[in-house]
């Protein structure tokens, strides 16, 4: 009995020690592998380095890796709906997603420009101060004064294509994009003119 008790005690100590050991950190993202995925899978829509391609597609250059991981994971799971991106993300492993996200995040985003000088003042007012009478918060509260964002929920939007930002805000308002309750609530209170103005203003932030 004494021998059994000793063995049980040793086993308990071993299990406890194992439980107290810190979990192994995930492998550091491989930028070279991420670059290969970008070139082979993503470049047709986002360019090889995620820079300023078609205004219909987001600029990925300089985007927070955590945000990109979240979006790709949700495309893969079907939580965020997009016929093209759902198919593109489906074969990517978790490691692939971390690698390509880190690759884009490692790049420096190029500056953009607002296109409509007539709406810059309205866009700036909404971005920096919100719309008080409809309880619409300032965009800067989550995306930062210069559009730098807060990982992983709030993306970098400074210098993003205005057309893309407008399309996403419209999708949030319509309920066709549902993976951010915060943005759905904000966009639901905004009209077309306000969405267009703030989207164009964002394109010139840097």
DAJO-V321703 format. One record per backbone hydrogen bond with DSSP energy under -0.5 kcal/mol. CO is the residue of the C=O (numbers start at 0). NH is the residue of the N-H. Records with the same first field share a line. If there is no record, write none. Layout:
CO: NH + NH
This chain:
0: 4
1: 5
2: 6
3: 7
4: 8
5: 9
6: 10
7: 11
8: 12
9: 13
10: 14
11: 15
12: 16
13: 17
14: 18
15: 19
16: 20
17: 20
28: 30
29: 33
30: 34
31: 35
32: 36
33: 37
34: 38
35: 39
36: 40 + 41
37: 41 + 42
41: 44 + 45
42: 46
46: 49
49: 59 + 60
50: 52
53: 56
57: 59
59: 62
63: 67
64: 68
65: 69
66: 70
67: 71
68: 72
69: 73
70: 74
71: 75
72: 76
73: 77 + 78 + 79
74: 77
78: 80
79: 81
81: 85
82: 86
83: 87
84: 88
85: 89
86: 90
88: 91
92: 96
93: 97
94: 98
95: 99
96: 100
97: 101
98: 102
99: 103
100: 104
101: 105
103: 61 + 106
106: 108
114: 116
115: 118 + 119
118: 122
119: 123
120: 124
121: 125
122: 126
123: 127
124: 128
125: 129 + 138
126: 139
130: 133 + 135
131: 134
134: 136
135: 130
137: 140
138: 141 + 142
139: 143
142: 148
143: 146
146: 156 + 157
149: 153
152: 154
153: 149
154: 156
156: 159
160: 164
161: 165
162: 166
163: 167
164: 168
165: 169
166: 170
167: 171
168: 172
169: 173
170: 174 + 175 + 176
179: 183
180: 184
181: 185
182: 186
183: 187
185: 188
186: 189
190: 194
191: 195
192: 196
193: 197
194: 198
195: 199
196: 200
197: 201
198: 202
199: 203
200: 203
201: 158 + 204
